[in-house]
Amino acid sequence: MRKRAIKPLPEPEKQTLLEMYRNHSESRMRERAHMVLLSRQGYNVNEICSIVYRTENTVTTWLNAYENKGFLGLYDQPITGRPSRLNQEQLDQIATWLDNSPRKQGYHQSNWTLRLIRHHLWMKFKIQFSLSHLWDIVHKLGFAVIRPRHKTIVPTKEQILEALGKISRHTQRALSGEIRFFYFDETVATMWSTLCCRWARKGTRPEIPMADDHGRLYVFSAANPLSGNVHYHIASSPNKECVLEFLKQMRKRYPADKLVFLIDNARPHKAKIVKQFVKDDGNIELEYLPSYTSLKCNPIERLFKWFRRVVTHNEFYENIIELKNAIRAFFKLVVSLPKRVVSLLRLNLNSFPEIL
């Protein structure tokens, strides 16, 4: 039977080992302290092995470690592991990819997946990883799966000044009688109502019905900021054909006047058939706003805000016909209130404090 015992322990060391044995959060540290305490009590290596159910080599290793290094000898030393197959430059490149859309790397999808990252690594570096290992790499680079949020693109000071200049120029032309000037855009009304606060009894929460009907209508509208005249067209799609149809409707309403429409840069507004119609007519002008300025600089958005408040907020429609009738009723109301429309569309420069 092999004899082996730790030299007598000072009382402070004994108390520390007892504390480690009783309270340490890791079981392997409690076990190692137990080995030292048993040896201190006179148990030989084989007896300790039978008590803690470890091999002779394991028990001897930790007893020797304690004698040579004290308490530090019982702790695991850092394990270097296999060197990474990716250098720092390659890791930085992976982080750059993840900061951007995979479309910038030529893929026809908007979000990176582990499988796509693995494929891209193979294509770029000829290195293959398992998905679990790749997850560890991405996590160590500081990335996690996070739901993004929307961010409004704010136009620059120069873009706002350009938009205001166009509005001012065409307003002066309209005042002189040279043209009829309209703010032009479209909005959507869906069968799913938009929600906003409303009066309700305290302690209750109003519920608006929601059917499994995803129908929607698009409302094209043009508003004259000087006369308050408002025109509209209801369509099932916001495509270029509907834009063209509305322009034809406006030409029929004003057969001899020169019409100028202030609109944004949406693709249907700049379609070839739309531009060709304007060119053939010769008496219609489309004034395109600078990018990202429509929401802030096209006052017709205020009309659409009024539209949503009256038509779609907290309202359930049984079918698309009811929704269409509500849209028509709104514009019938608007047509009867030209002074309110003029006030609504009046451009307030105090809303642009950053450029004043």
KEDOTOR-977695 format. One line per 10 residues: for each residue z, y, x of C-alpha. Coordinates in Angstrom, 1 decimal, always signed. Each point is the difference from the previous one (the first is absolute). Example, Ala and Ser with C-alpha at 12.3 -4.5 7.8 and 13.67 -1.06 7.14 Angstrom:
KEDOTOR-977695
+7.8:-4.5:+12.3 | -0.7:+3.4:+1.4
end
This chain:
KEDOTOR-977695
+0.0:+0.0:+0.0 | -1.1:+3.3:+1.5 | +2.8:+2.5:+0.8 | -0.9:+3.7:-0.5 | +2.3:+2.9:-0.9 | -0.2:+3.8:+0.0 | +2.6:+1.7:+2.2 | +3.0:+1.5:-1.8 | -1.0:+2.9:-2.2 | +1.9:+3.3:+0.0
+1.4:+0.8:-3.4 | -2.5:+2.9:-0.8 | -2.9:-2.3:+0.7 | +1.5:-2.7:-2.2 | +0.4:+2.4:-2.9 | -3.6:+1.2:+0.5 | -1.3:-3.5:-0.1 | +2.1:-0.8:-3.1 | -1.4:+3.1:-1.7 | -3.6:-1.0:+0.9
+0.6:-3.6:-1.2 | +1.4:+1.2:-3.4 | -2.0:+3.1:-0.8 | -3.3:+0.2:+1.9 | -3.0:+0.4:-2.3 | -2.1:-2.6:+1.8 | +0.9:-3.6:-0.2 | -1.2:-0.8:+3.5 | +2.3:+2.6:+1.5 | +3.0:-1.5:-1.9
-0.9:-3.4:+1.3 | -0.2:+1.1:+3.6 | +3.4:+1.7:-0.2 | +1.3:-3.2:-1.5 | -1.2:-2.0:+3.0 | +1.8:+2.3:+2.4 | +3.2:-0.2:-2.0 | -0.1:-3.8:-0.2 | -0.6:-0.2:+3.8 | +3.0:+2.4:+0.5
+2.1:-2.4:-2.1 | -0.8:-2.9:+2.4 | -2.8:-1.8:-1.8 | -2.6:-1.5:+2.3 | -3.8:+0.4:-0.5 | -0.5:-3.2:-1.9 | +2.8:+0.8:-2.4 | -1.4:+3.5:-0.6 | -3.4:-1.6:-0.6 | +1.4:-2.3:-2.7
+1.8:+3.0:-1.7 | -2.9:+2.5:-0.1 | -2.8:-2.6:-0.2 | -1.9:+1.3:+3.1 | -1.4:-1.7:+3.0 | +1.9:-0.1:+3.3 | -2.6:+2.2:+1.6 | +0.4:+2.7:-2.7 | +3.8:+0.1:+0.3 | -0.1:+0.1:+3.8
-2.5:+2.8:+0.0 | +2.1:+2.3:-2.2 | +3.3:-0.8:+1.9 | -1.7:+0.8:+3.3 | -1.5:+3.2:-1.5 | +3.4:+1.1:-1.1 | +1.6:-0.7:+3.4 | -2.8:+1.9:+1.8 | -0.5:+3.0:-2.3 | +2.9:+0.1:-2.4
-0.7:+1.0:-3.6 | -3.5:+1.3:+0.9 | -0.9:-3.6:+1.1 | +0.4:-1.2:-3.6 | -2.7:+2.4:-1.3 | -3.7:-1.0:-0.1 | -2.1:+1.7:+2.6 | -3.2:+1.8:-1.1 | -3.0:-2.3:-0.3 | -3.2:+1.5:+1.4
-2.3:-2.4:-1.8 | -3.7:-0.3:+0.5 | -1.7:+3.2:+1.2 | -1.9:+1.8:-2.8 | -3.8:-0.7:-0.2 | -0.5:+3.6:-1.0 | +0.4:+2.9:+2.4 | +1.4:+3.4:-1.0 | -3.5:+1.5:-0.4 | -1.0:-2.8:-2.4
+3.3:+0.4:-2.0 | -0.7:+3.8:-0.3 | -3.5:-0.8:-1.2 | +1.4:-2.3:-2.8 | +2.3:+2.8:-1.1 | -2.9:+2.4:-0.2 | -1.9:-2.5:-2.2 | +2.9:-0.3:-2.3 | +0.4:+3.7:-0.3 | -3.5:+0.3:-1.4
-2.1:-1.8:-2.6 | -1.9:-3.2:+1.0 | -3.1:+1.7:-1.2 | +0.0:+2.1:+3.2 | -0.4:-3.3:+1.8 | -3.0:-1.0:-2.2 | +1.7:-2.2:-2.6 | -0.6:+0.4:-3.7 | +3.6:+0.1:-1.1 | +2.7:+2.6:-0.1
+3.1:-1.8:+1.2 | +0.8:-2.1:+3.1 | +1.3:-3.5:-0.6 | +1.4:-2.3:+2.7 | -3.1:-2.2:-0.2 | -2.3:+3.0:+0.5 | +2.1:+1.2:+2.9 | -0.2:-3.5:+1.5 | -3.8:-0.1:-0.4 | -0.3:+3.5:+1.5
+2.1:-0.9:+3.0 | -2.2:-3.0:+0.7 | -3.1:+2.1:-0.3 | +1.3:+2.7:+2.3 | +2.2:-1.8:+2.5 | -0.8:-3.7:-0.5 | +3.7:-0.7:-0.5 | +1.1:-2.3:-2.9 | +3.5:+0.2:-1.6 | +1.7:-1.8:-2.8
+0.8:+2.1:-3.1 | +3.7:-0.2:+0.6 | -0.3:+1.1:+3.6 | -2.3:+2.8:-1.1 | +2.6:+1.1:-2.5 | +2.6:+0.3:+2.8 | -2.4:+2.1:+2.1 | -0.8:+2.4:-2.9 | +3.7:+0.2:-0.9 | +1.0:+0.8:+3.6
-2.7:+2.8:+0.1 | +2.0:+1.6:-2.8 | -2.1:-0.8:-3.0 | +1.1:-1.4:-3.4 | -1.6:-0.5:-3.4 | +0.6:+3.3:-1.8 | -1.5:+1.3:-3.3 | -1.8:+3.3:+0.6 | +0.1:+3.1:-2.2 | -2.6:+2.5:-1.0
-0.4:+3.2:+2.0 | -1.9:+3.0:-1.4 | -2.6:+1.3:+2.5 | +0.8:+3.7:+0.4 | -3.0:+2.3:+0.5 | +0.0:+2.3:+3.0 | +0.3:+3.8:-0.2 | -3.7:+0.4:+0.8 | -1.0:-2.4:-2.8 | +2.1:+1.8:-2.5
-1.4:+3.4:+1.0 | -3.6:-1.4:-0.2 | +0.7:-1.3:-3.6 | +1.6:+3.2:-1.1 | -3.0:+1.9:+1.4 | -2.4:-2.1:-2.0 | +2.0:+0.5:-3.2 | +0.2:+3.8:+0.6 | -3.7:+0.3:+0.7 | -1.1:-1.9:-3.1
+2.6:+1.8:-2.2 | -1.5:+3.3:+1.0 | -3.5:-1.3:-0.8 | +1.2:-1.2:-3.4 | +1.6:+3.4:-0.7 | -3.3:+1.8:+0.7 | -1.7:-2.3:-2.4 | -2.2:-1.7:+2.6 | +1.4:-3.5:-0.6 | +2.2:-2.1:-2.2
+2.7:-1.4:+2.2 | +1.9:-3.3:-0.8 | +2.7:-2.1:+1.6 | -1.2:-3.6:-0.2 | +1.8:-3.3:+0.5 | +0.9:-3.2:-1.8 | +3.2:-1.9:-0.8 | +1.0:-3.4:-1.3 | +1.9:-1.0:-3.1 | +1.2:-3.6:-0.2
+1.4:-2.2:-2.7 | +3.2:-0.2:+2.0 | +1.9:+3.2:-0.7 | +1.2:+2.3:+2.7 | +3.8:+0.4:-0.1 | +2.1:+3.1:+0.2 | +3.4:+1.2:-1.2 | +0.5:+0.6:-3.7 | +2.8:+0.7:-2.4 | +2.0:-3.1:-0.9
+3.4:-0.8:-1.3 | +2.7:-0.2:+2.7 | +0.7:-3.5:+1.2 | -3.5:-1.3:-1.0 | -3.2:-0.4:+2.0 | -3.3:+0.5:-1.9 | -2.5:-2.8:+0.3 | -3.8:+0.6:-0.2 | -2.0:-3.1:-1.1 | -2.4:-1.4:+2.5
-2.7:-2.4:-1.1 | -2.2:-2.2:+2.2 | -2.9:+2.5:-0.3 | -1.2:+1.6:+3.2 | -2.7:+2.1:-1.7 | -0.6:+3.5:+1.2 | -2.2:+3.0:-0.7 | -1.2:+2.7:+2.4 | -0.1:+3.6:-1.2 | -2.4:+2.4:+1.7
+0.8:+3.6:-0.6 | -1.3:+3.5:+0.9 | +2.1:+3.1:-0.6 | -1.1:+3.6:+0.2 | +2.9:+2.1:+1.5 | -1.3:+3.3:-1.5 | -0.7:-1.0:-3.6 | +2.3:-3.0:-0.3 | -2.8:-2.2:-1.3 | +0.6:-3.6:+0.7
-2.6:-2.8:-0.3 | +0.6:-3.7:+0.4 | -1.7:-3.4:+0.0 | +1.7:-3.4:-0.5 | -1.4:-2.9:+2.1 | +0.9:-3.5:+0.8 | -0.6:+0.5:+3.7 | +0.2:+2.8:+2.6 | -3.4:-0.9:+1.5 | -2.9:+2.2:+0.9
-1.9:-0.8:-3.2 | +2.9:+1.5:-2.0 | +0.1:+3.1:+2.2 | -3.7:+0.5:-0.6 | +0.5:-0.5:-3.7 | +2.7:+2.7:-0.1 | -2.2:+2.4:+1.9 | -2.8:-0.6:-2.5 | +2.5:+0.7:-2.8 | +0.9:+3.3:+1.6
-3.6:+1.0:+0.5 | -0.7:-0.7:-3.7 | +3.0:+2.2:-0.9 | -1.2:+2.8:+2.3 | -3.8:-0.4:+0.1 | -0.8:+3.3:+1.6 | +3.0:+0.9:+2.2 | +0.6:-0.6:+3.7 | +2.9:-2.4:+0.2 | +2.3:-0.3:+3.0
+2.5:-2.9:+0.2 | +2.9:-0.2:+2.4 | +0.6:-3.7:+0.8 | +1.4:-2.3:+2.6 | -1.7:-2.2:+2.5 | +0.3:-3.3:-2.0 | -3.0:-2.3:+0.6 | -1.3:+0.1:-3.6 | -0.1:+3.8:+0.2 | -2.3:-0.1:+3.1
-2.2:-2.9:-1.2 | -3.8:+0.4:+0.6 | -0.8:-0.1:-3.7 | +2.5:+2.8:-0.6 | -1.4:+2.2:+2.8 | -3.5:-0.8:-1.1 | +0.8:+1.2:-3.6 | +1.5:+3.2:+1.3 | -3.0:+0.6:+2.2 | -2.5:-0.7:-2.8
+1.9:+2.3:-2.4 | +0.1:+2.8:+2.5 | +2.6:+1.9:-1.9 | +3.1:-2.1:+0.7 | +2.1:+0.3:+3.1 | +2.7:-2.4:+1.1 | +2.6:+1.6:+2.3 | +1.9:-2.7:+1.8 | +3.6:+0.6:+1.0 | +1.1:-0.7:+3.6
+1.6:-3.5:+0.4 | +3.5:-0.6:-1.4 | +0.2:+3.5:-1.7 | -0.9:-1.0:-3.6 | +3.5:-0.9:-1.1 | +1.3:+3.3:+1.2 | -2.9:+2.4:-0.4 | -1.8:-1.2:-3.1 | +1.9:+1.4:-2.9 | -1.5:-2.5:-2.4
+2.7:-2.4:+1.2 | +2.4:+2.1:-2.0 | -2.1:-0.7:-3.1 | +0.2:-3.7:+0.8 | +3.8:+0.2:+0.4 | +0.2:+1.5:-3.5 | -2.4:-2.8:-1.1 | +2.3:-2.7:+1.3 | +3.1:+1.6:-1.5 | -1.6:+0.2:-3.5
-2.1:-3.2:+0.0 | +1.4:-2.7:+2.3 | +3.7:+0.7:+0.6 | +2.3:-2.4:-1.8 | -2.7:-1.0:-2.5 | -1.2:-3.5:-1.0 | -3.5:-0.4:-1.4 | -0.9:-3.2:-1.9 | -3.6:+0.1:+1.2 | -2.6:+2.1:+1.9
-1.2:+1.7:-3.2 | +3.5:+1.5:-0.5 | +0.0:+1.2:+3.6 | -3.4:+1.6:-0.4 | +1.1:+1.7:-3.2 | +3.0:+1.4:+1.8 | -2.2:+1.4:+2.8 | -2.3:+1.7:-2.6 | +3.0:+1.5:-1.8 | +1.3:+1.5:+3.3
-3.3:+1.7:+0.8 | -0.2:+1.2:-3.6 | +3.4:+1.7:+0.6 | -1.1:+1.4:+3.3 | -3.2:+1.5:-1.4 | +2.1:+1.9:-2.5 | +2.2:+1.5:+2.7 | -2.4:+1.8:+2.4 | +2.5:+2.6:+1.1 | +2.5:-2.7:+1.0
-2.8:-1.7:+2.0 | -0.8:+3.2:+1.8 | +3.7:+0.5:+0.9 | +0.2:-3.6:+1.1 | -3.0:+0.2:+2.3 | +0.9:+3.3:+1.5 | +0.3:-0.4:+3.8 | +3.5:+1.0:+1.2 | -0.1:+0.9:+3.7 | +3.8:-0.3:+0.1
-0.5:-3.7:-0.1 | -1.5:+0.2:+3.6 | +2.9:+1.6:+1.9 | -1.0:-1.7:+3.2 | -3.2:+2.0:+0.3 | +1.2:+3.4:-1.3
end
